[in-house]
């Protein structure tokens, strides 16, 4: 995503200290996943359950720290990544952009039903064009 947005838009500066401490010092998987959840959503009513699932996925499908830091796309209320990054990508790649008005970075976690409905609309539109 480097050619499309500045680094400080792909990852908001307010998150730098927390990420440096997490990835620079020894931290447990639970500490890392808790911090990520806190940076990517504000809507979770049961964070312990989400973190437990994430820890299970993390054990089954390990992701390197370097690759983990590369993963960044945004929603409009995103406190992690500037939503303009997604707009620039859509413009550059000439693709439609669906914008959620109120969720954070983790759209499927914050509004899974809304994400499914949007994908369904894209699928329906694409199958009609065939």
Backbone as a printed PyTorch tensor [residue, N CA C, xyz], in Angstrom:
tensor([[[  0.8070,  -1.2000,   0.0000],
         [  0.0000,   0.0000,   0.0000],
         [  0.8530,   1.2690,   0.0000]],

        [[  2.1500,   1.0700,   0.0890],
         [  3.0690,   2.1940,   0.1680],
         [  2.8920,   3.2080,  -0.9650]],

        [[  2.7070,   2.7930,  -2.2120],
         [  2.6150,   3.8040,  -3.2720],
         [  1.3410,   4.6580,  -3.2060]],

        [[  0.3460,   4.2240,  -2.4450],
         [ -0.9470,   4.8930,  -2.4710],
         [ -1.1980,   5.8320,  -1.3000]],

        [[ -0.5470,   5.5920,  -0.1670],
         [ -0.7850,   6.4120,   1.0200],
         [  0.4920,   6.5110,   1.8540]],

        [[  0.6640,   7.6500,   2.4930],
         [  1.8070,   7.8510,   3.3790],
         [  1.7180,   6.9130,   4.5810]],

        [[  2.8540,   6.5550,   5.1470],
         [  2.8980,   5.6230,   6.2790],
         [  2.0610,   6.1090,   7.4520]],

        [[  2.0010,   7.4160,   7.6890],
         [  1.2590,   7.9440,   8.8270],
         [ -0.2510,   7.9260,   8.6000]],

        [[ -0.6790,   7.6380,   7.3710],
         [ -2.1010,   7.4250,   7.0980],
         [ -2.4440,   5.9430,   7.1730]],

        [[ -1.5000,   5.0960,   6.7210],
         [ -1.7240,   3.6520,   6.7780],
         [ -1.7390,   3.1490,   8.2150]],

        [[ -1.0820,   3.8580,   9.1000],
         [ -1.0970,   3.5360,  10.5230],
         [ -1.0240,   4.8590,  11.2830]],

        [[ -2.1270,   5.2210,  11.9090],
         [ -2.2100,   6.5170,  12.5920],
         [ -1.1390,   6.6420,  13.6810]],

        [[ -0.4820,   7.7990,  13.7570],
         [  0.6070,   8.0070,  14.7200],
         [  0.2170,   7.7620,  16.1770]],

        [[ -1.0370,   7.9470,  16.5260],
         [ -1.4430,   7.7220,  17.9210],
         [ -1.2320,   6.2670,  18.3460]],

        [[ -1.0870,   5.3540,  17.3770],
         [ -0.8690,   3.9480,  17.6830],
         [  0.6020,   3.5510,  17.7660]],

        [[  1.5120,   4.4110,  17.3380],
         [  2.9280,   4.0590,  17.3000],
         [  3.4800,   3.6120,  18.6630]],

        [[  3.2580,   4.3870,  19.7340],
         [  3.8520,   3.9710,  21.0150],
         [  3.3860,   2.5820,  21.4640]],

        [[  2.1240,   2.3200,  21.3050],
         [  1.6070,   1.0200,  21.7320],
         [  2.1960,  -0.1090,  20.8910]],

        [[  2.2770,   0.0860,  19.5840],
         [  2.8230,  -0.9530,  18.7140],
         [  4.3120,  -1.1700,  18.9680]],

        [[  5.0460,  -0.0980,  19.1840],
         [  6.4690,  -0.2350,  19.4660],
         [  6.6630,  -1.0370,  20.7500]],

        [[  5.8690,  -0.7400,  21.7640],
         [  6.0230,  -1.4850,  23.0180],
         [  5.6170,  -2.9440,  22.8470]],

        [[  4.5790,  -3.2020,  22.0710],
         [  4.1360,  -4.5870,  21.8650],
         [  5.1300,  -5.4010,  21.0640]],

        [[  5.6430,  -4.8180,  19.9990],
         [  6.5070,  -5.5700,  19.1070],
         [  7.9820,  -5.4120,  19.4460]],

        [[  8.3000,  -4.4940,  20.3500],
         [  9.6830,  -4.3010,  20.7290],
         [ 10.0680,  -5.0060,  22.0200]],

        [[  9.0850,  -5.3030,  22.8460],
         [  9.3340,  -5.9560,  24.1310],
         [  8.6260,  -7.3050,  24.1610]],

        [[  9.0570,  -8.1890,  25.0250],
         [  8.3420,  -9.4640,  25.1440],
         [  6.8950,  -9.2110,  25.5860]],

        [[  5.9700,  -9.7630,  24.8530],
         [  4.5490,  -9.6340,  25.1860],
         [  3.8810, -10.9700,  24.9140]],

        [[  2.9240, -11.3080,  25.7380],
         [  2.2010, -12.5640,  25.5390],
         [  1.2350, -12.4180,  24.3660]],

        [[  0.8200, -13.5450,  23.8420],
         [ -0.1860, -13.5220,  22.7760],
         [ -1.4350, -12.7990,  23.2190]],

        [[ -1.8480, -13.0180,  24.4640],
         [ -3.0510, -12.3550,  24.9840],
         [ -2.8570, -10.8400,  25.0370]],

        [[ -1.6860, -10.3730,  25.4570],
         [ -1.4220,  -8.9300,  25.4960],
         [ -1.4750,  -8.3280,  24.0930]],

        [[ -0.8970,  -9.0200,  23.1410],
         [ -0.8920,  -8.5280,  21.7640],
         [ -2.3100,  -8.4920,  21.2050]],

        [[ -3.0510,  -9.5820,  21.3620],
         [ -4.4090,  -9.6380,  20.8140],
         [ -5.3400,  -8.6480,  21.5010]],

        [[ -5.1630,  -8.4320,  22.7950],
         [ -5.9750,  -7.4430,  23.5120],
         [ -5.7000,  -6.0460,  22.9680]],

        [[ -4.4380,  -5.7250,  22.7620],
         [ -4.0870,  -4.4050,  22.2200],
         [ -4.6430,  -4.2220,  20.8170]],

        [[ -4.5470,  -5.2500,  19.9990],
         [ -5.0730,  -5.1590,  18.6330],
         [ -6.5770,  -4.9410,  18.6630]],

        [[ -7.2740,  -5.6920,  19.5120],
         [ -8.7220,  -5.5230,  19.6170],
         [ -9.0680,  -4.1030,  20.0560]],

        [[ -8.3460,  -3.5780,  21.0190],
         [ -8.6120,  -2.2190,  21.4990],
         [ -8.3400,  -1.1650,  20.4320]],

        [[ -7.4030,  -1.4370,  19.5170],
         [ -7.0910,  -0.4760,  18.4590],
         [ -8.0140,  -0.5980,  17.2600]],

        [[ -8.7250,  -1.7280,  17.1310],
         [ -9.4880,  -1.9580,  15.9050],
         [-10.9990,  -1.9470,  16.0670]],

        [[-11.5020,  -1.9410,  17.2870],
         [-12.9520,  -1.9250,  17.4790],
         [-13.3020,  -1.2900,  18.8100]],

        [[-14.4710,  -0.7050,  18.8640],
         [-14.9990,  -0.1560,  20.1170],
         [-16.3580,  -0.7910,  20.4420]],

        [[-16.8140,  -1.7060,  19.6120],
         [-18.1790,  -2.2030,  19.7310],
         [-18.3090,  -3.5710,  20.3760]],

        [[-17.2250,  -4.2160,  20.7190],
         [-17.2990,  -5.5790,  21.2370],
         [-17.8450,  -5.6270,  22.6510]],

        [[-18.9040,  -6.4200,  22.8540],
         [-19.4720,  -6.5740,  24.1850],
         [-18.8180,  -7.7150,  24.9510]],

        [[-18.1510,  -8.6350,  24.2600],
         [-17.5080,  -9.7650,  24.9190],
         [-16.0710,  -9.9170,  24.4020]],

        [[-15.1750,  -8.9920,  24.7860],
         [-13.8140,  -9.0430,  24.2390],
         [-13.0460, -10.2910,  24.6420]],

        [[-13.3010, -10.8390,  25.8200],
         [-12.5680, -12.0270,  26.2550],
         [-12.8310, -13.1960,  25.3080]],

        [[-14.0780, -13.3700,  24.8990],
         [-14.4170, -14.4480,  23.9650],
         [-13.7290, -14.2390,  22.6190]],

        [[-13.7270, -13.0130,  22.1160],
         [-13.0650, -12.7070,  20.8430],
         [-11.5710, -12.9900,  20.9590]],

        [[-10.9570, -12.5270,  22.0230],
         [ -9.5150, -12.7320,  22.2060],
         [ -9.1980, -14.2210,  22.3210]],

        [[-10.0250, -14.9770,  23.0280],
         [ -9.8090, -16.4240,  23.1220],
         [ -9.8420, -17.0720,  21.7400]],

        [[-10.8040, -16.6690,  20.8920],
         [-10.8690, -17.2040,  19.5240],
         [ -9.6390, -16.7990,  18.7250]],

        [[ -9.2400, -15.5420,  18.8530],
         [ -8.0620, -15.0640,  18.1230],
         [ -6.8130, -15.8190,  18.5520]],

        [[ -6.6880, -16.0990,  19.8530],
         [ -5.5340, -16.8550,  20.3290],
         [ -5.5210, -18.2640,  19.7500]],

        [[ -6.6850, -18.8620,  19.6250],
         [ -6.7750, -20.1920,  19.0170],
         [ -6.3560, -20.1300,  17.5510]],

        [[ -6.8750, -19.1370,  16.8000],
         [ -6.4970, -18.9890,  15.3900],
         [ -5.0050, -18.7030,  15.2690]],

        [[ -4.4970, -17.8820,  16.1750],
         [ -3.0710, -17.5300,  16.1610],
         [ -2.2040, -18.7820,  16.3210]],

        [[ -2.6240, -19.6910,  17.2060],
         [ -1.8760, -20.9330,  17.4230],
         [ -1.9630, -21.8450,  16.2070]],

        [[ -3.1250, -21.8830,  15.5630],
         [ -3.3350, -22.7680,  14.4150],
         [ -2.7430, -22.2070,  13.1260]],

        [[ -2.6690, -20.8730,  13.0160],
         [ -2.2160, -20.2090,  11.7850],
         [ -1.2830, -19.0560,  12.1420]],

        [[ -0.0570, -19.3530,  12.5260],
         [  0.8430, -18.2860,  12.9680],
         [  1.1340, -17.2620,  11.8620]],

        [[  1.2250, -16.0110,  12.2710],
         [  1.5570, -14.8990,  11.3750],
         [  2.8090, -14.2450,  11.9300]],

        [[  3.7760, -14.0020,  11.0660],
         [  5.0020, -13.3540,  11.5340],
         [  4.6930, -11.9230,  11.9820]],

        [[  5.4720, -11.4090,  12.9120],
         [  5.2810, -10.0240,  13.3560],
         [  5.4190,  -9.0560,  12.1790]],

        [[  6.3770,  -9.3160,  11.3290],
         [  6.6040,  -8.4320,  10.1790],
         [  5.3740,  -8.4040,   9.2830]],

        [[  4.8100,  -9.5720,   8.9800],
         [  3.6230,  -9.6240,   8.1340],
         [  2.4270,  -9.0220,   8.8460]],

        [[  2.3230,  -9.2260,  10.1450],
         [  1.2250,  -8.6440,  10.9030],
         [  1.2100,  -7.1340,  10.8260]],

        [[  2.3760,  -6.5250,  10.8330],
         [  2.4530,  -5.0660,  10.7450],
         [  2.0840,  -4.5470,   9.3540]],

        [[  2.1220,  -5.4090,   8.3530],
         [  1.8040,  -4.9850,   6.9890],
         [  0.3000,  -4.9180,   6.7170]],

        [[ -0.5030,  -5.5370,   7.5640],
         [ -1.9270,  -5.6590,   7.2990],
         [ -2.6460,  -4.4110,   7.7660]],

        [[ -3.0920,  -3.5760,   6.8430],
         [ -3.7950,  -2.3650,   7.2480],
         [ -4.6990,  -1.8340,   6.1510]],

        [[ -5.9920,  -1.9050,   6.3680],
         [ -7.0060,  -1.2260,   5.5690],
         [ -8.0350,  -0.6580,   6.5310]],

        [[ -8.9270,   0.2280,   6.0740],
         [ -9.7050,   0.9830,   7.0400],
         [-11.1940,   1.0810,   6.7790]],

        [[-11.9170,   1.4530,   7.8330],
         [-13.3130,   1.8620,   7.7900],
         [-13.3690,   3.3500,   8.1380]],

        [[-14.5020,   3.9970,   7.9860],
         [-14.5550,   5.4510,   8.1640],
         [-14.3340,   5.9200,   9.5940]],

        [[-14.7080,   5.1220,  10.5880],
         [-14.4930,   5.5110,  11.9890],
         [-13.2150,   4.8800,  12.5200]],

        [[-12.3360,   4.4880,  11.6360],
         [-11.1280,   3.7480,  11.9810],
         [-10.1400,   4.5960,  12.7630]],

        [[ -9.7640,   4.1190,  13.9460],
         [ -8.7550,   4.8050,  14.7490],
         [ -7.3560,   4.2790,  14.4610]],

        [[ -7.2580,   3.2460,  13.6150],
         [ -5.9660,   2.6400,  13.3080],
         [ -5.4020,   3.1580,  11.9870]],

        [[ -6.2620,   3.2520,  10.9630],
         [ -5.8340,   3.6280,   9.6130],
         [ -6.7810,   4.7010,   9.0730]],

        [[ -6.2380,   5.6840,   8.3920],
         [ -7.0530,   6.7330,   7.7850],
         [ -7.9100,   6.1420,   6.6710]],

        [[ -9.2060,   6.4000,   6.6980],
         [-10.1320,   5.8490,   5.6990],
         [ -9.8030,   6.3180,   4.2840]],

        [[ -9.0940,   7.4150,   4.1620],
         [ -8.6980,   7.8980,   2.8400],
         [ -7.8270,   6.9030,   2.0920]],

        [[ -7.1440,   6.0250,   2.8150],
         [ -6.3270,   4.9940,   2.1650],
         [ -7.1980,   4.0980,   1.2910]],

        [[ -8.3390,   3.6890,   1.8100],
         [ -9.2520,   2.8450,   1.0270],
         [ -9.8150,   3.6040,  -0.1690]],

        [[-10.1190,   4.8680,   0.0350],
         [-10.6430,   5.6800,  -1.0800],
         [ -9.6120,   5.7900,  -2.2070]],

        [[ -8.3510,   6.0100,  -1.8340],
         [ -7.3000,   6.1200,  -2.8540],
         [ -7.1100,   4.7990,  -3.5960]],

        [[ -7.1770,   3.6810,  -2.8680],
         [ -7.0560,   2.3770,  -3.5240],
         [ -8.2040,   2.1540,  -4.5080]],

        [[ -9.4100,   2.4510,  -4.0860],
         [-10.5710,   2.2660,  -4.9640],
         [-10.4320,   3.1330,  -6.2140]],

        [[-10.0000,   4.3620,  -6.0250],
         [ -9.8150,   5.2510,  -7.1710],
         [ -8.7150,   4.7240,  -8.0930]],

        [[ -7.5840,   4.3380,  -7.5040],
         [ -6.4460,   3.8550,  -8.2860],
         [ -6.7970,   2.5960,  -9.0710]],

        [[ -7.5250,   1.6910,  -8.4420],
         [ -7.8550,   0.4100,  -9.0730],
         [ -9.1830,   0.4590,  -9.8190]],

        [[ -9.8430,   1.6300,  -9.8060],
         [-11.1170,   1.8270, -10.5020],
         [-12.1450,   0.7670, -10.0950]],

        [[-12.3440,   0.6580,  -8.7830],
         [-13.3170,  -0.2840,  -8.2380],
         [-14.2710,   0.4750,  -7.3140]],

        [[-15.4950,  -0.0200,  -7.1740],
         [-16.4330,   0.6530,  -6.2690],
         [-15.9850,   0.4790,  -4.8150]],

        [[-16.3100,   1.4500,  -4.0010],
         [-15.9550,   1.4070,  -2.5930],
         [-17.2230,   1.4790,  -1.7620]],

        [[-17.4090,   0.5380,  -0.8710],
         [-18.4990,   0.5810,   0.0920],
         [-17.9320,   1.1710,   1.3790]],

        [[-18.5950,   2.1740,   1.9040],
         [-18.1110,   2.8520,   3.1030],
         [-19.1220,   2.6710,   4.2260]],

        [[-18.6680,   2.1120,   5.3230],
         [-19.5250,   1.9580,   6.4970],
         [-19.3970,   3.2290,   7.3310]],

        [[-20.4890,   3.8150,   7.7400],
         [-20.4400,   5.1200,   8.4010],
         [-20.0050,   5.1130,   9.8590]],

        [[-19.9600,   3.9480,  10.5170],
         [-19.7390,   4.0360,  11.9570],
         [-18.8110,   2.9970,  12.5740]],

        [[-18.2800,   2.0600,  11.8240],
         [-17.4620,   1.0350,  12.4640],
         [-15.9860,   1.3870,  12.4270]],

        [[-15.2250,   0.6430,  13.2240],
         [-13.7880,   0.8470,  13.3300],
         [-13.0660,   0.0640,  12.2310]],

        [[-11.8660,  -0.3660,  12.5110],
         [-11.0220,  -1.0330,  11.5240],
         [-11.4830,  -2.4450,  11.1830]],

        [[-12.0080,  -3.1580,  12.1570],
         [-12.3930,  -4.5540,  11.9570],
         [-13.8710,  -4.6330,  11.5820]],

        [[-14.1830,  -4.3430,  10.3320],
         [-15.5690,  -4.3210,   9.8830],
         [-16.3130,  -5.6310,  10.1290]],

        [[-15.7400,  -6.8040,   9.8240],
         [-16.4810,  -8.0490,  10.0690],
         [-16.7840,  -8.2730,  11.5510]],

        [[-15.9260,  -7.8310,  12.4200],
         [-16.1650,  -7.9940,  13.8500],
         [-17.2330,  -7.0160,  14.3280]],

        [[-17.1570,  -5.7800,  13.8800],
         [-18.0910,  -4.7450,  14.3350],
         [-19.4690,  -4.8770,  13.7040]],

        [[-19.5330,  -5.3020,  12.4540],
         [-20.8250,  -5.4190,  11.7630],
         [-20.7660,  -6.5450,  10.7410]],

        [[-20.6410,  -7.7700,  11.2380],
         [-20.5410,  -8.9340,  10.3600],
         [-21.7130,  -9.0490,   9.4030]],

        [[-22.9230,  -8.8180,   9.9010],
         [-24.1150,  -8.9150,   9.0410],
         [-24.0670,  -7.8740,   7.9240]],

        [[-23.5880,  -6.6780,   8.2360],
         [-23.4770,  -5.6290,   7.2130],
         [-22.4550,  -5.9800,   6.1460]],

        [[-21.3410,  -6.5890,   6.5500],
         [-20.3190,  -7.0130,   5.5930],
         [-20.8740,  -8.1010,   4.6810]],

        [[-21.5730,  -9.0710,   5.2660],
         [-22.1760, -10.1470,   4.4610],
         [-23.1670,  -9.5570,   3.4660]],

        [[-23.9760,  -8.6150,   3.9080],
         [-24.9720,  -8.0030,   3.0120],
         [-24.2930,  -7.2460,   1.8740]],

        [[-23.2040,  -6.5280,   2.1720],
         [-22.4890,  -5.8030,   1.1190],
         [-21.8850,  -6.7640,   0.1100]],

        [[-21.2740,  -7.8310,   0.5760],
         [-20.7000,  -8.8320,  -0.3300],
         [-21.8030,  -9.4420,  -1.1820]],

        [[-22.9550,  -9.6950,  -0.5750],
         [-24.0990, -10.2300,  -1.3360],
         [-24.5190,  -9.2610,  -2.4460]],

        [[-24.5660,  -7.9630,  -2.1220],
         [-24.9340,  -6.9680,  -3.1560],
         [-23.9060,  -6.9730,  -4.2900]],

        [[-22.6060,  -7.0370,  -3.9550],
         [-21.5780,  -7.0960,  -5.0000],
         [-21.7410,  -8.3610,  -5.8340]],

        [[-21.9560,  -9.4710,  -5.1830],
         [-22.1210, -10.7410,  -5.8880],
         [-23.3380, -10.6910,  -6.8110]],

        [[-24.4680, -10.1950,  -6.2990],
         [-25.6870, -10.0870,  -7.1140],
         [-25.4560,  -9.1930,  -8.3330]],

        [[-24.7830,  -8.0790,  -8.1290],
         [-24.5020,  -7.1630,  -9.2410],
         [-23.5990,  -7.8220, -10.2770]],

        [[-22.5490,  -8.5080,  -9.8080],
         [-21.6180,  -9.1640, -10.7220],
         [-22.2590, -10.3100, -11.4950]],

        [[-23.1390, -11.0660, -10.8640],
         [-23.7750, -12.1780, -11.5780],
         [-24.7950, -11.6670, -12.5880]],

        [[-25.3870, -10.5070, -12.3570],
         [-26.3150,  -9.9390, -13.3520],
         [-25.5600,  -9.4400, -14.5720]],

        [[-24.2880,  -9.0420, -14.3870],
         [-23.4860,  -8.5140, -15.4980],
         [-22.9510,  -9.6230, -16.4070]],

        [[-23.0420, -10.8750, -15.9770],
         [-22.4840, -11.9810, -16.7580],
         [-23.3820, -12.3580, -17.9200]]])
